[in-house]
Amino acid sequence: MQKIAIVGPESTGKSTISAQLAAHYKTIWIPEYARSYCEKLTAPCTWQDEINMFKGQLELEQAMLPQASNNIVICDTTFITIKIWSDKMFGKTPEEVLTALPKHRYDFYLLMNIDLPWEDDPLRDFPNEREYFMNIWHQELNALNADYVVISGSYEERLQRGIKAIDQFLATNNDTAAKTL
């Protein structure tokens, strides 16, 4: 099973392209657990909430993986997001997240660029820090020695570039240096 992760800063089209790619490859996409979790919060996110979201993402993936078809699954983000948010909000990451990061691998990542216009959403917090978070995503993916490409352009261009990148990955299944499509 090839696990393809769609990651990046807020408001970069991750959920949209995840659904489109899953339809294209006739498989499922695993949604971002943190979104549904945070929609239910009635107070600011806590340290325990971050741990709960980490565990929830892992459980959701495990529950949904058997439903995948065509030897591919699309993951709308990963729990690297928990590390990035915890570092930003609390200055550190829960130890269980740090321990799990190198062990819970994805085969290929599409890092969504910040070139789409910001769309307001009650769950989005940092419209003026998109470059900061883009740099953090590069650092985190590089720290994991992840195989990834940056996907830019309009929604349609992102879809076409995402398909091209995944097709190339599936055809070669080689490690590649980070590059921009």
N, C-alpha and C positions, 0 to 999 in steps of 0.2 A: 504494500500500500504506500503510495507516494503522498506525503502530507505537504500540501502547498499552503503557506501562511501568507495572508494579506495583512500587512502591517503599515504603521505610519502615524504621524501626528493627527490631531483632531481635524475633522472636516476635510478629509482628503479622498472621500469616496470609497472607503474600505468595504462597507456593507453592500453598497451598490454593485461594485465589481465582483465581490464574493458571490452574490446571487447570480450574476450574469455568467461568471466562469463556471459555476456549478451546473447551470443549465447547458452551457456549451459542451462541457465534458460529461454530461448526463450522469451526474453524481449528486451528492449532497454537499451543503456547506454548513459548517458548524458556526453558529452565531457567537457573538461576543457576550459571554455570560455577565460581565460587569455592567453592561448597559441595562439589562433587565433587573439586575440586583440594585443598581443605583436609582432606577425609576421608583423603587419601593421605599427608599430611604426618606425619613422625615427629619433628619438632622444631618449635619456635615459628616462626611466619611471619616471613619476612625481607623486606627491601626488594625483592629479586629476585623473591620469590614474588608480591608485589603487582603487579609489572610482568608477570609470567607470567599472572596472573589477568586483568589488563586485556586483554592480547593474546588470551587464551583466550576471553574473553567476546565480543570482536569477531569472532574466527574462527567461533565457534559460531553467532552471529547470521547471519553471511554464509552459512554452510553450510546453515542451516535456513530462511532466508527464502524460498527457492524452493518450499518445501513448504506455505507458508501459502495459505489459500483465503479466498474472500469478501472480498478486499481488506483484510484485517485480520490482524494478528499480535499476540499477547500476549507481552510480555517480562517474565519473573520477575526483576525488578530490572534495573539498568543498571550500567555501570562508574562511575557517580557514587559507588557504594559503595566503590570502590577509593580514590577521593579522600578520602571521609569516614574510612575506616579508616586510610589512610596518615597523614592529618593527626593522627588520634588516637594512633596507635601510634609514629609516627616524627617527628611535628611538621612534616611537609611531604609534598608529593605529587610523584610522578615527573613530570618535565616533559612526557613524551609523553602522559600522562593529561590534564594541564592544556591542552595544545595540542589534543587531540582533543575535549574536552568541548563546546566551542561548535560544532564541526563535525558531530558525530554526534548528530543530533537525534532526538527522539521526538515524535510528534504530540500525545500526551496522556498525562498521568500520573495514576494513582490513588495517593495517599499514604495508606498504611494507618496509622490512628491507634493509639495505645498503650493503648487501653481494653480489650483482651483480656487475660486473665490470662497471666502469664509461664509459658512451658513450658520446662523444662530440656532442654538438648540439649548434647552435648559440644562443638559448634561455636559455641555462644553464650557470650558473655563478660561482658556488662554489664547484668545484671538491675536494677541500681540506678541506671542512667543513661539510662533510656528517655526521660525528658523532655529531657535534654540532646540526645540524638540526634534527637528529633523536631524540636527547634528548629534543629538543623543541617540537617536535610532541608528545612525551610522556607527557610532561608538559601540553600542550594545551588540549589533549584528557582527561587527568586526571582532569583538571580544569573544564571541561564540564561534568565530571562524565560519560564519554562515555563508551559504551560497545564496546570493541575492542580486536582484537588479532593481534599479529605481525606475518607476513608471510615471511618466509625465503626460500632460496634454489634457484635452477635453475628455469627457466621460467616454465618448465613442473611441477616441484615440487610445485611452487607457485600456479599454477592453481589447482592442486589436493588438496593442503592444503586450498586454498581459498574456493573451493567447499565444502570440509569437514567442514570448520568453518561455512560457511553460512548454510549448511544443519543442523548442530547442533543448530545454532541460530534459524532457522525456526522451528525446532522440539521442542525446549524448550522455545524459546522466553523469556528467563530469563536474568536478568543482570548477567554478569560474570566479574570477576576480569581480568585485563590484563594478558595475558599469551602468550607464544610463541609456535607456531606450526612449 
